[in-house]
Amino acid sequence: MVTTTAPPSDHKVEQHARPRAGLTRKRREALAAYAFLAPDTIGLLIFVAIPMLLAFGVAFFKVDGFGNYQYIGLGNYKLMAGDDQLWDSLKVTALYVVSFVPIAFVVSFALAMLVRNHFKGIGWVRSAFFLPNVVSLVVVGLIWQFLLVDKRGALSRMLAPFGLGDVSFLGTPSLALGTYVVISVWFLMGYQMLVFLAGLKDVPKELEDAAAIDGAGPWQRFRYVIWPLLRPTSFFVVVNSTIGAVTGLQAFDLVYVLTKGGPARATSTVVLYIYEQAFTFNNMGYAAALTTVVVALLIICTGLMFGFTRGGRFDED
């Protein structure tokens, strides 16, 4: 007696085939993700991770810039305690951070709310606000230096009728840091405005309309609808601007072109001081030790902000 087995139905074949197709799709997606991440990962490894490890190693040596290495252990770190110029630079950097970060946050957020809704010429307005950010910081510094040159600058001539033509904004220690903050805000407000605009686009319009129907005014809609949904975006802006204020381009390029740390070291940021130690005084080992300390402080501050706000999510969910 010959027994025959019925061929598997199409339904069973599909059930056996689907897992293999799903795994293949997941592998393709994973490969695509790795391919997109690879350039940034390689760049961070070559230009950030490896230099940081080398700096950490060099920090234990006395390096004069001419190829001479002398192991001194923690000697470079011990020098920091008695380095008054370092502490002055840290103070200037701290004042710059606590001034620049909140002012840039408020200005850029206000601009984002201003250009959020579409109107005629909205593209030109947004481009005008973002335009300073596409210009080189060296060019920005030279332009503002030309505008603020003592007595002969364009701003001095504009303020002359008000009796302020003789004010030296970059030559007065009490005004130089504030002027540096204002220029930094002017330069970066367009970029942060775009970040806030991206966050505002993710706020569902239906929630605002529902709140308006329920009688909520503009302030109530902002406080209870818009602001809670913008917390992750706001957190990104604060962290990004804080790191940029300490180690970003505006912390060195802009201040170097404007004042070179003067007058009377009133604008000497810690990054500028590290540059001076490395390339002016050839104290490469000490500069490397300073770099590791600044990076460690940034990691600690960023970690505290992440831990306290849960990445911008203050709620428990």
C-alpha positions in Angstrom: 0.0 0.0 0.0 1.5 3.3 -1.1 0.9 6.3 1.1 1.3 9.7 -0.2 1.9 12.9 1.8 0.0 15.9 0.8 2.2 18.8 -0.3 2.4 21.7 2.2 -0.2 24.3 1.7 0.8 27.7 0.5 -0.1 29.1 3.9 2.4 26.8 5.6 5.1 27.7 3.1 4.5 31.4 3.7 4.8 30.8 7.5 8.2 29.2 7.0 9.3 31.8 4.5 8.4 34.8 6.4 10.9 34.5 9.2 13.7 34.1 6.7 12.5 37.2 4.8 12.2 39.2 8.0 15.7 38.3 9.1 17.0 39.3 5.7 15.3 42.6 5.9 16.6 43.3 9.4 20.1 42.5 8.3 19.8 44.9 5.4 18.5 47.6 7.7 21.3 46.9 10.1 23.9 47.1 7.4 22.4 50.3 6.1 22.5 51.8 9.6 26.1 50.8 10.1 27.0 52.2 6.7 25.5 55.6 7.6 27.1 55.6 11.0 30.6 54.5 9.8 31.8 57.9 8.5 31.0 59.7 11.7 32.3 56.9 13.8 35.6 56.8 11.9 35.9 60.6 12.1 35.2 60.7 15.8 37.7 57.9 16.4 40.5 59.5 14.3 40.0 63.2 15.2 38.5 63.0 18.7 39.1 59.7 20.5 42.7 59.0 19.5 43.9 62.7 20.1 42.2 62.6 23.6 44.0 59.4 24.5 47.3 60.8 23.2 46.7 64.0 25.2 46.0 62.0 28.3 49.3 60.2 27.9 51.3 63.3 27.1 49.9 65.0 30.2 52.3 62.8 32.3 55.3 64.3 30.6 57.2 67.5 30.4 57.3 68.3 26.7 59.1 71.4 25.4 57.8 71.3 21.8 61.1 70.2 20.4 60.7 66.5 20.8 62.1 66.3 24.3 60.0 64.2 26.7 60.6 63.9 30.5 58.3 61.8 32.6 57.0 63.8 35.6 53.9 61.9 36.7 51.3 64.2 38.1 53.6 67.2 38.0 51.5 69.0 35.4 48.3 68.5 37.4 50.0 69.9 40.5 51.0 73.0 38.7 47.4 73.9 38.1 46.7 74.6 41.8 49.1 77.6 41.8 48.4 78.8 38.3 46.5 82.1 38.8 46.1 82.7 35.1 44.4 79.4 34.7 41.9 80.2 37.4 41.3 83.6 35.8 40.7 81.9 32.5 38.3 79.4 34.1 36.4 82.3 35.7 36.1 84.1 32.4 34.9 80.9 30.8 32.3 80.4 33.5 31.0 84.0 33.2 30.9 83.6 29.5 28.9 80.3 29.7 26.4 81.6 32.3 25.8 84.7 30.1 25.9 83.3 26.6 23.8 80.1 27.1 20.6 81.6 28.6 20.7 84.7 26.3 21.3 82.7 23.2 18.5 80.3 24.3 15.9 83.1 24.8 16.8 85.0 21.7 16.8 82.0 19.4 13.6 80.6 20.9 11.9 84.0 20.4 13.1 84.1 16.8 11.7 80.6 16.2 8.3 81.5 17.6 8.4 84.7 15.5 9.1 82.9 12.2 7.1 79.7 13.1 4.0 80.6 11.1 4.2 81.1 7.4 3.8 84.6 5.9 5.0 86.3 2.8 8.7 86.4 2.7 9.2 83.9 5.5 12.0 82.2 3.7 14.0 85.4 3.3 13.5 86.3 7.0 14.7 82.9 8.2 17.7 83.1 5.8 18.6 86.5 7.2 18.6 85.3 10.7 20.6 82.2 9.8 23.1 84.0 7.5 25.7 84.9 10.2 26.2 81.2 11.0 27.4 80.4 7.5 30.2 83.0 7.6 33.6 82.0 8.9 34.2 83.0 12.5 37.4 84.7 11.5 35.5 86.8 9.0 32.9 87.6 11.7 35.6 88.7 14.1 37.2 90.9 11.5 33.9 92.5 10.6 33.0 93.2 14.2 36.5 94.5 14.9 36.1 96.9 12.1 32.7 98.0 13.4 33.9 98.4 17.0 37.4 100.0 16.4 37.9 102.9 18.9 36.5 106.3 17.8 36.7 105.4 14.1 34.4 102.4 14.0 30.9 102.5 12.5 29.3 101.8 15.8 31.2 104.6 17.5 30.1 107.1 14.9 26.5 106.0 15.3 26.7 106.4 19.0 28.6 109.8 18.9 25.4 111.9 18.9 24.5 110.2 22.2 27.8 111.0 23.8 29.1 107.4 23.5 31.4 107.8 20.6 34.5 107.4 22.8 33.4 104.1 24.4 35.9 101.3 23.6 33.8 98.2 23.6 36.8 95.8 23.0 39.4 97.9 24.8 37.6 98.3 28.1 38.0 95.3 30.5 34.5 95.8 31.9 32.9 95.8 28.4 35.0 93.4 26.4 33.4 90.2 27.8 29.9 91.5 27.4 30.7 92.5 23.8 32.1 89.1 23.1 28.8 87.5 24.4 26.7 89.7 22.2 28.7 88.9 19.1 28.5 85.2 20.0 24.7 85.3 20.3 24.4 87.2 17.0 26.5 84.5 15.3 24.7 81.4 16.7 21.1 82.5 17.1 20.2 81.4 13.6 21.4 77.9 14.1 19.6 77.5 17.4 16.5 79.1 15.8 16.4 76.3 13.2 16.8 73.6 15.9 13.8 75.1 17.8 11.8 75.3 14.5 12.4 71.6 14.0 11.1 71.0 17.5 8.1 73.2 17.0 7.1 71.3 13.8 6.8 68.1 15.9 4.2 69.8 18.2 0.8 68.5 17.0 -1.4 71.3 15.8 -4.4 69.4 17.0 -3.3 69.8 20.6 -3.0 73.5 20.3 -6.4 73.8 18.5 -8.0 71.6 21.2 -6.5 73.8 23.9 -7.8 76.9 22.2 -11.3 75.4 21.9 -11.2 74.7 25.6 -10.5 78.4 26.3 -6.8 78.4 26.8 -5.1 81.6 25.9 -1.7 82.0 24.1 0.2 81.8 27.4 -1.6 78.7 28.6 -1.1 77.0 25.2 2.6 77.8 25.3 3.0 76.7 28.9 0.9 73.5 28.9 1.2 72.3 25.3 4.2 73.7 23.5 6.8 73.9 26.2 6.4 70.4 27.6 6.8 68.9 24.1 9.9 71.1 23.5 11.8 69.9 26.5 14.1 67.4 24.6 14.8 70.1 22.0 15.6 72.7 24.7 17.8 70.2 26.5 19.8 69.6 23.3 20.2 73.3 22.7 21.4 73.9 26.3 23.9 71.1 26.2 25.2 71.9 22.7 25.6 75.6 23.5 27.3 74.9 26.8 29.9 72.6 25.2 30.3 75.1 22.4 30.8 77.9 24.8 33.6 76.0 26.5 35.4 74.3 23.7 33.6 75.4 20.5 35.0 77.6 17.7 33.6 80.8 19.3 35.6 80.0 22.4 38.8 80.4 20.5 38.5 81.6 16.9 36.2 84.6 17.7 38.0 85.7 20.9 41.4 85.3 19.3 40.5 87.5 16.3 38.6 90.1 18.5 40.9 90.6 21.5 43.5 87.8 21.7 42.3 87.4 25.3 42.7 91.1 26.3 42.3 93.7 27.5 44.0 92.7 30.8 43.0 89.0 30.0 39.3 90.0 30.5 38.4 87.7 27.6 41.0 84.9 28.0 39.0 81.7 27.8 40.4 78.4 29.0 40.7 77.1 25.4 42.7 80.2 24.5 44.9 79.7 27.6 45.6 76.1 26.6 46.5 77.3 23.1 49.0 79.8 24.6 50.6 77.2 26.8 51.0 74.8 23.9 52.0 77.0 21.0 53.3 80.2 22.6 55.2 78.8 25.6 55.8 75.3 24.2 54.4 73.6 27.3 52.8 70.8 25.5 52.6 68.5 28.5 50.9 71.1 30.6 48.5 72.0 27.8 47.6 68.3 27.5 46.9 68.1 31.2 44.7 71.2 31.0 42.8 69.6 28.1 42.1 66.4 30.0 40.8 68.4 33.0 38.5 70.5 30.8 37.1 67.5 29.0 36.6 65.7 32.4 34.7 68.8 33.7 32.5 68.9 30.6 31.7 65.1 30.9 30.7 65.6 34.5 28.6 68.6 33.8 26.9 67.0 30.8 26.3 63.8 32.8 24.7 65.8 35.7 22.4 67.5 33.2 21.4 64.2 31.6 20.8 62.7 35.1 18.8 65.6 36.4 16.6 66.1 33.4 16.6 62.5 32.0 17.6 64.0 28.6 15.0 66.7 28.7 12.3 64.5 30.0 11.5 65.7 33.5 8.5 63.5 34.0 8.6 59.9 35.3 7.3 58.4 32.1 
